[in-house]
């Protein structure tokens, strides 16, 4: 029994260390931080954490919003630049004529355009997601 408890403790510590490492790995964190109804719209707050050495002059995120039945309700692309190296930015946007109850899942589809000081890049692989809302946030 003692051996089993030691093993479970070691596994929990290892898993926590791996999660912490994944969250701080170089890349761009995209956190769905808050969604709230704002009149006839659903207001979405995203926190972008640029943990890279790159200063992005363009970072156009493509999102798709699904309802509870899995039906696409909206597709939206929005610019998040400037996104300086090793900085965090908070962005908000409204999904007009769509309530937050209709936004059951928000899917990160792609980075439609990404440009840093070296030029145009493919940045989708840099993105890792986190979520603090009741809606699902998928990749």
TAKA-V87882 format. One record per pair of residues at least 12 apart in sequence whose ideal C-beta (glycine too) atoms are under 8 Angstrom apart, sorted by the first residue. I is the first residue (numbers start at 0). GAP is how many residues later the second one is. Records with the same first field share a line. If there is no record, write none. Layout:
BEGIN
I: GAP + GAP
END
This chain:
BEGIN
21: 106
22: 105 + 107
23: 27
24: 26 + 103
25: 25 + 26 + 27 + 100
26: 24 + 25 + 99 + 100 + 101
27: 20 + 21 + 22 + 23 + 24 + 31 + 55 + 95 + 98 + 99 + 100
28: 18 + 19 + 20 + 22 + 98 + 99 + 100 + 101
29: 16 + 17 + 18 + 31 + 78 + 97 + 98 + 99 + 100
30: 15 + 16 + 17 + 18 + 98 + 99 + 100 + 101
31: 12 + 13 + 14 + 74 + 97 + 98 + 99 + 100 + 101 + 103 + 105
32: 12 + 13 + 14 + 57 + 99 + 100
33: 98 + 99
34: 65 + 68 + 98 + 99 + 100
35: 64
36: 62 + 63
37: 56
39: 56 + 57 + 59
40: 53 + 54 + 55 + 56 + 57 + 58
41: 52 + 53 + 56 + 57 + 58 + 60 + 61
42: 49 + 50 + 51 + 52 + 57
43: 48 + 49 + 50 + 51 + 59 + 62
44: 45 + 46 + 47
45: 15 + 34 + 44 + 45 + 46
46: 41 + 42 + 43
47: 32 + 35 + 40 + 41 + 42 + 43
48: 39
49: 33 + 34 + 35 + 36 + 37 + 38 + 39
50: 35
51: 33 + 34 + 74
52: 32 + 33
53: 31 + 62 + 63 + 64 + 67
54: 27 + 28 + 29 + 30 + 61 + 62
55: 24 + 25 + 26 + 27 + 28 + 58 + 59 + 60 + 67
56: 24 + 25 + 58 + 59 + 60
57: 21 + 23 + 55 + 56 + 57
58: 20 + 21 + 22 + 24 + 52 + 54 + 55 + 56 + 64
59: 17 + 18 + 19 + 20 + 21 + 51 + 52 + 53 + 54
60: 16 + 17 + 19 + 47 + 49 + 50 + 51
61: 13 + 14 + 15 + 46 + 47 + 48 + 49 + 50
62: 12 + 13 + 14 + 15 + 43 + 44 + 45 + 46
63: 42 + 43 + 45
64: 30 + 33 + 37 + 38 + 40 + 41 + 42
65: 37 + 38 + 39 + 40 + 41
66: 35 + 36 + 37
67: 36
69: 35
72: 22 + 25 + 29 + 30
73: 21 + 24
74: 34
75: 17 + 19
76: 35
77: 13 + 15
80: 34
99: 35
102: 32
103: 31 + 32
104: 30 + 31 + 32 + 33
105: 29 + 30 + 31 + 32
106: 30 + 31 + 32
107: 19 + 21 + 29 + 30 + 31
109: 14
110: 12 + 13 + 15 + 16
126: 12
END
